[in-house]
C-alpha cells in the first residue's frame, strides 16, 4: 500500500495533501472501532457462558411423603407420650424439637463483635470489641443453653448470595453477584418454602432483599429499602418497631428480623469508628429487651433465639471476597431452657476460655452451609432438596426435643438409659435422613446436569454412604443404642461430599471458553492489521532514521504490555497490579531521563513526571490498603473516601501541617478551576461558547466546595445537572459544526477540552476529597507525557507509542490510587449516594459506574487527542487534516490494542487458573472488571471516533 501511495505522489504533481492522502474505508477509526467492539462483545459473551456457569438448579422439592423406610427409627416403642407435653405432630421427616425460632440477622456481623476480646490476645482491644456484652453474658452464665459459633461462610460474600445459600443449603455461585441489586425470586427448594408448604407461619421485618427472594412466602412482612448505605437507622428502627409487639403474639412459628445498620456503618465509616460502636450498642440493647421478653412469656419458653450474621466484613467495611475477615461471621443460639449435664458433654471444650467477667465461655465452629438443614431439623420440616449441609450436632443439642422423651412422639425412642443416649439415637436418625437427602440430590444432580461430578469421586462418596447405611441397619438390632460409629460415618459422608462440591462445583464449558478466547485472538490480529496499515499510511514520507526510531519505540511499548500481561498468571501480581503498573511507568520515566542525559541536559518535564510517579506510588499503597478505614489517610465522611489527613499523622503535633491537610483539597480544587478557566479562555475562539463552558465549570467547582463545607445535598445534584447539560451541549455543537473553526489541530483541541471539562466535575465530586489531587496529578502527568516526545525524531503531531503506553499505565495507576480494586469489595458504594438519600437502581448504578471508571477510562480516553494536538512548536500548523486524523487514529488504535491485549491475557490466565484456590475470590472478579473495562474502552473509542472525526 505504501508503494501505491508513493507512485500516486509522483503522479500527483501539485495536488494538495487532502487530494493525495486517501484513507480506505476499512481503515477508518469508526469502522474499525465498531468491528472490534462487536468481536469483543461476542468473545466476552461466549467465554462468560463457558466460565461463569451457575450450577444446575434443580426444580424438585422435598415432600413429607418422600421419606424412605431405610431411615426409620432404630427402635419402636408402644408407649405413648403424655398428652400436652409436646406440640401436635406435623408432617415432616423428623419431629420438631423447638416450638418456634426467632432469627435476628445482623448484617456483616464479625466474629470479634461477639467473642470476648480476651480470645484475641494477639490483637489490641479495639472499640468495637465486647460491645455485644449480653451475648457474652448469656454464653458464660448459661453454658448449657447458649452457644457462640464461629460461622464460616462460603465466598463470594455478598448479601444476596449468602441469604440464598442460608435458605437453600447450597453453595453460592459467582454469577449471582450480578443480581445483587435486583434479586430474582429463589426457584430452588428452601426452608422458607418448606415452612409455607407445611402450614407454618413466617413473619419478616427488615432488609427488603427477603421479599425480593421470597415475594409470596410471608404471612406478614415489613420490608425496608436496603441499598442506601448512608442510612444507618431506617431499617434497624423499623425492625425494632415491629419486633417487640410480635414477641407478645403467639400466631407465628418463625420470626425473621434483619438489621442493616452495622453493614452500612462499616461501608461508610469503617469498623473502627464511632457510628459502628453506636450501632453495636443499639443491637445489644435490642437483644437485652428480646431476651427479657422471652423469659417472661410462657409461649416462648421452647423458642430458640438465633443471632447471626450473613457474612462478615473487613476493617474498612467491605465484603464480597473470601478472606477470613469476610467469611468468619458469628452465630449465637440460646434457649430459655437449659440442657442436662450429660448432653453438654458433646460440646467441644477445646475452644473455651475466660471472658471479661472471669467466667468460662466456650465457642464452636460451624459451616454456614449447615444452617438450612439444621433449622429444618429443629422445626421438623422436610430438608430442602438441594441442601448439602450437615445438621450441626451442637446446635441440634440445644433444642429440648432432641433429648427430652416427653417432647418426642410415640414413634421415637423413649426408653433409653440416659438423656445422652436419647440424643445420640435421635441425632443418628436425623443424620440418616440428612444423608439420604444428600445422596438423593447427588443422584438427581448427576443425572440431569451436563457434567455432574467425576466418576471416581462419586464412587468414593457412594461407598461412604453405603457403609454408613449398613451400620445404621445393624444398629436396629441393638434397640435405641446406636454406636458412635453410626454418627461418625454419616458425618464423614456429608463432610466429604461438601468438600467435593466446593472443589468441583463449577462446571466449565471448555469449548465455549476456547471459542471465546479464539475470538479475542482474532480481534487482536484484526486490530494489529489495521494499526499496521494506518501506521504505514502515516509514515510514508519518513526517512530511515525516523522509521527506525518509530519501530524501536513500538517494540518497547509492546514489551511493556507483554510484561504487564504475563504478570496476570500470578495471583500475587494481580493483587499488586497497581504497583506493577507504577513500576513500569517509572521505568519509562527513568528511560526518558537517561535519553535526556545522552543529549547533555535533563528536561524539567521528565523530572516532574518522575516525582509525580513517586507520589502516585504512595497513593497506590494507601489506596490499596485493606486496612483503609483505620488508616488516617482515609476519611469516610459525606461520601468522600479520603483526604490528605495522613500528612498530619507524619508530623504529629504540627498545627500548620494539620491545617494544610484540611484545606489542601480546597487549594487544589481552586488551582484546577484556575487552570481550567485559563486554558479554555486561551483555547476556545468563540466568545459565547468560551463563557458558557467557563461559567458552567466554575459553578460546578463552587458547588463541589459547597458540598464539602456544608454537606448540602443539592450541591451534587447541581454538579450532575451542569455536567449533563455541558455534555449534551458538546454533542450539539459538534453536530452543528460550531467548534469547527480554525485549523484541524485547533478544532480537535477545542472538542477534547470541552468534553473533558464536562466530565471532570462529576468525576471529581464522586471521588471525594481525593478527587482534586488525583485530577491534578493526571493533568501534570499528562503534560509531562506529551512534553517527553523525542523532538529530534518525531513531529509534534506524530503518534508516539511510548506516550500512548504511558497514558494507559497512568490510567491504571489512577484507578488504584483512588482506592478502587478489581474486586467487588473494592466498589465504593458510598459514592453512589452522593447527593441522594433514597435508592434507585439505575441512578445509583450510573453514579457507581462513573466513580469506578471515570478517572481510569472516561477521562483518559476522551483526552487522547491532546497527544497529537498540544505542541511546543509551529510544525503542526498547516498540516493536512487527513494526516492529523491518521495520527489520531493510530493513537486510538494503539490504546485500544493495549487494552485488548491485556484483557486477552486476563482471559487466558483465568482459563488456566480456573481450578485455582483464588479463582472466585480474585481471578473471576479480575476478569469481570477487565471485560467491562474493555467494552467501555471500545464504546468510548467509538464515541470518540464519531465525536472527533
Buried (B, 14 or more C-beta within 10 A) or exposed (E): EEEEBEEBBEEEEEEEBEEBBEBEEEBBBBBBBBBBBEBBBBBBBBBBBBBBBEBBBBEBBBBBEBBEEEBBBBBEBEEEBEEEEBBEEBEBBBBBBBBBBBBBBBBBBBBBBBBBBBBBEEEEEBEBBBBBBBBBBBBBEBBBBBBBBBBBBBBBBBBBBBBBBBBBBBBBBBBBBEBBBEBEEBEBBBBBBBBBBBEBBBBBBBBBBBBBBBEEBBBBBBBBBBBBBBBBBBBBEBBBEBBEEBBEEBEBBBBBBBBBBBBBBBBBBBBBBEBBBBBBEBBBEBBEBBBEBBEEBEEBEBBBBBBBBBBBBBBBBBBBBBBEBBBBBBBBBBBBBBBBEBBBEBBEEEBBEEBBEEEEBBBBBBBBBBBBBBBBBBBBBBBBBBBBBBBBBBBBBBBBBBBBBEBBBEBBBBEBEEBBBBBBBBBBBBBBBBBBBBBBBBEBBEEEEEEBBEEEBBEEBBEBBEBBBEBBEBBBEEBBBBBEBBBBBBBBBBBBBBEBBBEBBBBBBEEBBBBBBEBBBEBBEBBBEBBEBBBEBBBBEBEEEBEEBBEEBBEBBBEBBEEBBEBBEEBEBBBBBBBBBBBBBBBBBEBBBEBBEEEEEBBEBBBBBBBBBEBBBEBBBBBBBBBBBBBBBBBBBBBBBBBBBBBBEEEEEEEEBBEBBBEBBBEBBBEBBEBBBEBBEEBBEBEEBBEBBBEBBBBBBBBBBBBBEEEBBEBBBBBBEBBEEBBEBBBEBBEEEBBEEBBBBBBBBBBBBBBBBBBBBBBBBBBBBBBBBBBBBBBBBBBBBBBBBBEEBBBBBBBBBBBBBBBBBBBBBBBBBBBBBBBBBBBBBBBBBBBBEEBEEEBBEEBBBBBBBBBBBBBBBBBBBBBBBBBEEEEBEEBBBBBBBBBBBBBBBBBBBBBBBBBBBBBBBBBEBBEBEBBBBBBBBBBBBBBBBBBBBBBBBBBBBBBBB
